[in-house]
Amino acid sequence: MTGTDLWARDLRTQNSVCVPVELVSSGNYVEVYKEKSLSTSFNLIQFANDFDTITYPRLVDTFGAPSDVDGDGKIKILVMDIKDGATSNSAYVAGYFDPINYLPDNFLLRVRSNFAEVLYLDGRELIAATNSDPNAFDSTAAHEFQHLLRFPKMYETNQSDELWINEGTSEVASDIAGFGPQTSRLDCYSGVNDSRCDDGINGVSLLDWNNNSAEVLKQYSFAYVFMRYLYDISGTNETEKKQFFRNTVIGSGGTRANSTGNLMQIFKSSANFDTTNLTNNNSDVFFRLFTLLTAQSFGINNFSSVQQVSADGQAPNTIDLTGAFVKYPLPSSLNRLITHPVSPITAKNSIKQGAANFYATSVPNLNASSYRKNQGRITGATQGILFWADSPQGLNTSFKFLPGKDDTPIQNPTKPRSLKTVIQESSAHGAIPICGIEFTNDLAHTYESIPIK
């Protein structure tokens, strides 16, 4: 990069803004920058050192080395006041990874690329959150780092991974970096001790995400718990567990975990997979794991008579998952769900795909004609759970990556006449972006008349 500042998105408008920055720390693997106008007492130097010596090596050991499009061998982290429209006590964007930075800069687009590995962390609300959660800043950085490590694999294979898998993996990445288990996520999942998550995951779809939904916090929690469960039961030691997670991101046998079905395909090759208890069919494997996790989360441990619908419109079959329960109990990382199980408040009269509806009384019956594949039912002494362990997209859909999908709508400004004066070409890295340029009457000018080299 030839400019001294960094491009970032104004998330309210989806336009790029040029952020004046100052270098806080430069380590072996990370450079931490701060927005010049940002005032904070948070120890960014300590954070930079921890990321450089703890978070980076642990996640690279799990997911593989990051890309290096700018050839400097380092990750850039920009701490700034993220422009997200947040107000006092409202939701805010704690951090993000912008895939545009993986691609060469396009001078004509309103979303600009630094053509470098960049993470963005919030320097206001997120730092304030460390008063109640000392790990909030570091864990967010680890979360976003997984996205950065994952994106090149998505792009190279022309696949857009299911959102719940990507986000759930990032949540567990924070744990792997040393910032878990995440009590706030577990409490949101169960609906305990978190006023934002009344009813917990009752009726919430794990698979069909909407980031603008009021349920998004619950969906993050659901994705975290499910992926943490998979991580822990995939192996009997950390090496085996990390190998499973690495395979989900990088791929194994030509398959990546871009879809729910492919995630199950990779899980079947994990060290602790048991065909006898989970079968060898991706759809059935997911049904059984979904059953085991959600029922145990609700405090139900009797799996001798689990009902499963094998095809649309058919009455359910009864299967015995007692052996699977013995093989795959809730791991110690999820112990809080044993002491704080899901506590539903509101009965749900309809069921979503990828959701579980919990009841403290008998489970209502469904008409046989309305049954759908992989709907199921399990009851305890005074409790019940009705669930639909299937994906709206289908378990084996192959998702295609759409270049620019995160950047649309894109507006093309008038092409400046002095294009060559502000864009250099590098045979090794393509177009090099220069942040710190403004356009007036189609001409390029630099701030403070800084010459462009």
Secondary structure, 3 states (H helix, E strand, C coil): CCCCCEEEEECCCCEEEEECEEEEEECCCEEEEEECCCCCCCCHHHHHHHHHHHHHHHHHHHHCCCCCCCCCCCEEEEEECCCCCCCCCCCCCCEEECHHHHCCCCCCCCCCCCCCCEEEEECCHHHHHCCCCCCHHHHHHHHHHHHHHHHHHHHHCCCCCCHHHHHHHHHHHHHHCCCCCCHHHHHHHHCCCCHHHCCCCECCCCCCCCCCCCCHHHHHHHHHHHHHHHHHHCCCCHHHHHHHHHHHHHCECCECCCCHHHHHHHHCCCCCCCHHHHCCCHHHHHHHHHHHHHHHHCCCCCCCCEEECCCCCCCCEEECCHHHHHHCCCCHHHCHHHHCCCCCCCCCCCCCCCEEEEECCCCCCCCHHHCCCCEEEEECCCCEEEEECCCCCCCCCCCCCCCCCCCCCCCCCCCCCCHHHHCEEECCCEEECCCCEEEECCEEEEHHHCCCC
